[in-house]
Amino acid sequence: MRPSTRTALERSAELTRAGRLVEAVEVGERAITGATDTEAPDVTQWLHDHADDFLHDPKG
């Protein structure tokens, strides 16, 4: 996965936790729809592995 895609997904999680859902969806959607065919499985796996990041601060 490109670093820019990962950064966008991480930012989407941050925005979600901050209650900025519209922005979170916009950022996440751009990352997901902009992913290449070869990135798609990595994006899916990242979302699966980091689902809790959207609810709880992963740093504690």
KOLDO-388190 format. One record per residue (C-alpha): residue in one letter; residue number from 1; x, y, z. Coordinates in steps of 0.05 Angstrom, whole numbers. Example, Ala and Ser with C-alpha at 12.3 -4.5 7.8 and 13.67 -1.06 7.14 Angstrom:
residues 2
+----+-----+--------+--------+--------+
| aa |   i |     px |     py |     pz |
+----+-----+--------+--------+--------+
|  A |   1 |    246 |    -90 |    156 |
|  S |   2 |    273 |    -21 |    143 |
+----+-----+--------+--------+--------+
***
This chain:
residues 60
+----+-----+--------+--------+--------+
| aa |   i |     px |     py |     pz |
+----+-----+--------+--------+--------+
|  M |   1 |      0 |      0 |      0 |
|  R |   2 |     26 |     69 |    -17 |
|  P |   3 |     44 |    112 |     43 |
|  S |   4 |     -6 |    165 |     21 |
|  T |   5 |    -62 |    114 |     23 |
|  R |   6 |    -43 |     90 |     92 |
|  T |   7 |    -37 |    162 |    117 |
|  A |   8 |   -107 |    178 |     90 |
|  L |   9 |   -137 |    117 |    124 |
|  E |  10 |   -103 |    136 |    190 |
|  R |  11 |   -129 |    207 |    183 |
|  S |  12 |   -199 |    181 |    170 |
|  A |  13 |   -195 |    142 |    235 |
|  E |  14 |   -171 |    204 |    272 |
|  L |  15 |   -228 |    246 |    244 |
|  T |  16 |   -279 |    192 |    263 |
|  R |  17 |   -255 |    191 |    335 |
|  A |  18 |   -259 |    267 |    336 |
|  G |  19 |   -332 |    263 |    315 |
|  R |  20 |   -317 |    295 |    247 |
|  L |  21 |   -354 |    240 |    209 |
|  V |  22 |   -367 |    277 |    143 |
|  E |  23 |   -294 |    294 |    136 |
|  A |  24 |   -274 |    224 |    157 |
|  V |  25 |   -317 |    192 |    103 |
|  E |  26 |   -292 |    240 |     50 |
|  V |  27 |   -219 |    225 |     67 |
|  G |  28 |   -231 |    150 |     73 |
|  E |  29 |   -272 |    146 |     10 |
|  R |  30 |   -218 |    181 |    -31 |
|  A |  31 |   -166 |    132 |     -4 |
|  I |  32 |   -208 |     71 |    -17 |
|  T |  33 |   -233 |     91 |    -87 |
|  G |  34 |   -163 |    116 |   -106 |
|  A |  35 |   -130 |     51 |    -87 |
|  T |  36 |   -101 |     11 |   -145 |
|  D |  37 |   -124 |    -59 |   -159 |
|  T |  38 |    -61 |    -86 |   -127 |
|  E |  39 |    -71 |    -42 |    -65 |
|  A |  40 |   -144 |    -63 |    -54 |
|  P |  41 |   -129 |   -126 |    -14 |
|  D |  42 |    -80 |    -87 |     30 |
|  V |  43 |   -132 |    -33 |     42 |
|  T |  44 |   -184 |    -85 |     60 |
|  Q |  45 |   -136 |   -119 |    108 |
|  W |  46 |   -116 |    -53 |    139 |
|  L |  47 |   -188 |    -34 |    151 |
|  H |  48 |   -201 |   -102 |    182 |
|  D |  49 |   -139 |    -99 |    226 |
|  H |  50 |   -151 |    -27 |    248 |
|  A |  51 |   -227 |    -25 |    257 |
|  D |  52 |   -218 |     -8 |    331 |
|  D |  53 |   -176 |     53 |    311 |
|  F |  54 |   -240 |     85 |    288 |
|  L |  55 |   -270 |     78 |    358 |
|  H |  56 |   -211 |     81 |    406 |
|  D |  57 |   -145 |    118 |    405 |
|  P |  58 |    -95 |     65 |    382 |
|  K |  59 |    -41 |     99 |    425 |
|  G |  60 |    -79 |     84 |    489 |
+----+-----+--------+--------+--------+
***
